[in-house]
């Protein structure tokens, strides 16, 4: 018997419609906010944790101590995916306390 993918077994209580299929590019878009790193400025760096652990702070570092100089500002509500670790579920939404932190590409 073929499964009916339009009638999922698990669903949100308020959801009663059929599943819809969308390409990820139809739902989200890439945004890059490059920053100009200054050696004497402090920056809060983030990482994207595996197993859906979300976006977390790595701490504050001086620009001169950050080896990868190609960094990007992130904003509250951004959805980050680790290109290297996505197979392990490394993704998450930027929480308010990490607004304006930075991440490498």
PAZAPA-4460 file (N, C-alpha, C; in steps of 0.05 Angstrom, whole numbers, plus 32768, in hexadecimal, padded with zeros to 4 digits):
% residues 105
    n_x    n_y    n_z   ca_x   ca_y   ca_z    c_x    c_y    c_z   seq   type   mol
   8011   7FE8   8000   8000   8000   8000   8012   8019   8000     1      X     A
   800C   802C   7FEF   801C   8044   7FED   8012   8058   8002     2      X     A
   8026   8065   800F   801E   8079   8024   8013   8092   8017     3      X     A
   8001   809F   8024   7FF6   80B8   801B   8005   80CF   8029     4      X     A
   8017   80DC   801B   8028   80F1   8027   8018   810B   802B     5      X     A
   7FFF   810C   8022   7FEF   8124   8026   7FDF   8122   8040     6      X     A
   7FE1   810B   804E   7FD3   8108   8067   7FE7   80FE   807C     7      X     A
   7FF8   8110   8087   800C   8108   809A   8000   80FD   80B4     8      X     A
   800E   80EB   80C1   8005   80DF   80DA   8008   80F3   80F1     9      X     A
   801E   8103   80F1   8022   8117   8105   801D   8133   80F9    10      X     A
   800F   8143   8108   800A   815E   80FE   8004   8171   8116    11      X     A
   8006   818A   8111   7FFF   819E   8126   7FE1   819D   812A    12      X     A
   7FD9   81A2   8142   7FBC   81A1   8149   7FAB   81B3   8137    13      X     A
   7FB5   81CB   8131   7FA5   81DE   8121   7FA8   81DA   8103    14      X     A
   7FB8   81C6   80FA   7FBC   81C1   80DE   7FAB   81AA   80D4    15      X     A
   7F9A   81AE   80C1   7F89   8199   80B7   7F8B   8195   8098    16      X     A
   7F9B   81A6   808B   7F9D   81A5   806E   7FB2   8190   8065    17      X     A
   7FB3   818D   804B   7FC7   817B   803F   7FE3   8188   8040    18      X     A
   7FF7   8177   803F   8013   8180   803D   8016   818D   8022    19      X     A
   8028   81A1   8021   802F   81AE   8008   804D   81AB   8004    20      X     A
   8056   81A6   7FEC   8072   81A3   7FE6   807C   81BE   7FDA    21      X     A
   8093   81C8   7FE5   809F   81E1   7FDB   80BD   81DD   7FDA    22      X     A
   80C9   81EA   7FC7   80E7   81EB   7FC7   80EF   81FF   7FDC    23      X     A
   8106   81F9   7FE9   810F   820A   7FFF   8113   8227   7FF5    24      X     A
   811B   822A   7FDC   811F   8245   7FD2   8106   8255   7FCE    25      X     A
   80EF   8247   7FCF   80D5   8255   7FCD   80CC   825F   7FE9    26      X     A
   80D9   8255   7FFE   80D1   825C   8019   80E5   826E   8027    27      X     A
   80FF   826B   8022   8114   827B   802E   8127   8285   8018    28      X     A
   8136   829A   801F   814A   82A5   800C   8164   82AA   801B    29      X     A
   817A   82A8   800C   8194   82AE   8018   8198   82CC   801B    30      X     A
   81A1   82D4   8032   81A8   82F0   8037   81C4   82F0   8043    31      X     A
   81D5   8301   8037   81F0   8304   8041   81F4   8321   804A    32      X     A
   81FD   8324   8063   8202   833F   806E   8220   8340   8075    33      X     A
   8231   8343   8062   824E   8343   8068   8255   835A   807A    34      X     A
   8268   8355   808B   8272   836B   809D   828F   8370   8097    35      X     A
   8298   8388   809D   82B4   838F   809B   82C1   838B   80B6    36      X     A
   82D0   8376   80B9   82DC   836F   80D3   82F2   8383   80DB    37      X     A
   82F1   838C   80F4   8305   839E   80FE   8314   838F   8114    38      X     A
   832F   8390   8113   8340   8381   8126   833A   8388   8143    39      X     A
   8334   83A1   8149   8331   83A9   8165   8314   83A8   816F    40      X     A
   8301   83A0   815E   82E5   839E   8167   82DF   8382   8171    41      X     A
   82CB   8381   8183   82C2   8367   818E   82AA   835E   817E    42      X     A
   82A9   8344   8179   8292   8338   816A   8288   831F   8179    43      X     A
   826E   831C   8179   8263   8303   8184   8260   82F0   816C    44      X     A
   826D   82D9   816E   826C   82C4   815A   8258   82AF   8161    45      X     A
   824B   82A3   814D   8238   828E   8152   8240   8274   8144    46      X     A
   8233   825F   814C   8236   8245   813E   821A   823A   813C    47      X     A
   8217   8227   8129   81FD   821A   8125   8201   81FD   812F    48      X     A
   81F4   81F5   8144   81F8   81DB   8150   81EB   81C4   8141    49      X     A
   81F7   81AD   8143   81ED   8195   8136   81D4   818B   8145    50      X     A
   81C6   8178   8139   81AE   816C   8145   8199   8180   814C    51      X     A
   8195   8193   813A   8181   81A9   813E   8185   81B8   8158    52      X     A
   819F   81BC   815F   81A6   81CA   8178   81A3   81E8   8176    53      X     A
   819E   81F2   815E   819A   820F   815B   81B3   8220   8159    54      X     A
   81AF   8239   815A   81C5   824D   8157   81CD   8255   8173    55      X     A
   81E7   8253   8179   81F1   825A   8194   820A   826A   8192    56      X     A
   8210   8279   81A6   8227   828B   81A7   8241   827A   81AC    57      X     A
   8256   8282   819D   8270   8276   81A2   8280   8289   81B5    58      X     A
   8275   82A1   81BA   8283   82B4   81CB   828A   82CD   81BC    59      X     A
   8298   82DF   81CA   82A1   82F9   81BF   82BE   82F7   81B9    60      X     A
   82C6   8302   81A1   82E2   8301   8199   82E9   831B   818C    61      X     A
   8303   8323   818F   830D   833A   8181   8310   8333   8163    62      X     A
   830C   8346   8152   830E   8341   8135   8329   8335   812E    63      X     A
   833E   833E   813B   8359   8333   8135   835C   8316   813C    64      X     A
   834B   830B   814E   834C   82EF   8156   833A   82DD   8146    65      X     A
   832A   82E8   8134   8318   82D8   8123   8327   82D2   8109    66      X     A
   832D   82B9   8105   833D   82B1   80EE   832F   82B4   80D3    67      X     A
   8316   82AC   80D2   8306   82AF   80B9   82FB   82CB   80B8    68      X     A
   8306   82DB   80A5   82FF   82F7   80A4   82E5   82FC   8094    69      X     A
   82DB   82E8   8086   82C2   82EB   8077   82AB   82E4   808A    70      X     A
   82A0   82F8   8097   828A   82F4   80AB   8272   8304   80A2    71      X     A
   825B   82FB   80AD   8241   8307   80A5   8230   830C   80BE    72      X     A
   8223   8323   80BF   8211   8329   80D5   81F7   8319   80D3    73      X     A
   81ED   8310   80EA   81D3   8302   80EA   81BF   8312   80FA    74      X     A
   81A6   830E   80F4   8190   831C   8101   817C   8309   810E    75      X     A
   816F   8313   8123   815A   8303   8130   8146   82F8   811B    76      X     A
   8140   82DF   811D   812D   82D2   810B   813A   82C6   80F2    77      X     A
   8153   82CC   80EC   8161   82C0   80D5   8162   82A1   80DA    78      X     A
   8160   8293   80C5   8162   8275   80C6   817E   826E   80BB    79      X     A
   818E   8262   80CC   81AA   825A   80C4   81AC   823C   80C0    80      X     A
   81BA   8235   80AB   81C0   8219   80A5   81DE   8217   80A3    81      X     A
   81EA   8204   80B1   8207   81FE   80AD   820A   81ED   8095    82      X     A
   8217   81F7   8080   821B   81E8   8068   822C   81CF   806D    83      X     A
   823E   81D0   807F   824F   81B9   8085   8242   81A5   8097    84      X     A
   822F   81AD   80A8   8224   819B   80BB   8205   8197   80B8    85      X     A
   81FA   819F   80A2   81DD   819C   809F   81D5   817F   80A0    86      X     A
   81E6   816D   8096   81DF   8150   8097   81DB   8146   80B3    87      X     A
   81E6   8156   80C7   81E3   814F   80E3   81CE   8161   80F1    88      X     A
   81BE   816F   80E1   81A8   817F   80ED   81B1   819A   80F8    89      X     A
   81C7   81A5   80ED   81D1   81BF   80F7   81C2   81D6   80EA    90      X     A
   81AE   81E0   80F8   819E   81F6   80EE   818F   8203   8105    91      X     A
   8186   821B   8101   8177   8228   8116   8170   8245   8110    92      X     A
   815E   8250   8120   8155   826C   811D   8164   827D   8131    93      X     A
   816E   8294   8128   817D   82A6   8139   816B   82B2   814E    94      X     A
   8172   82AD   8168   8162   82B9   817E   8169   82D6   8181    95      X     A
   8158   82E5   818F   815B   8302   8193   8176   8309   819F    96      X     A
   817F   82F8   81B2   8199   82FF   81C0   81B1   82FC   81AE    97      X     A
   81AE   82F1   8196   81C5   82EF   8184   81C2   8302   816C    98      X     A
   81AF   8315   816D   81AC   8328   8158   81C6   8338   8155    99      X     A
   81CF   833B   813C   81E8   8349   8134   8201   833A   813B   100      X     A
   81FF   8321   8143   8217   8310   8146   8221   830A   8129   101      X     A
   8238   82FC   8127   8243   82F6   810D   8247   82D8   8109   102      X     A
   8248   82D0   80F0   824B   82B4   80E9   825B   82B3   80CF   103      X     A
   826C   829F   80CB   827A   829C   80B2   8268   828D   809E   104      X     A
   826F   8290   8085   825F   8283   8070   8266   8266   806D   105      X     A
***
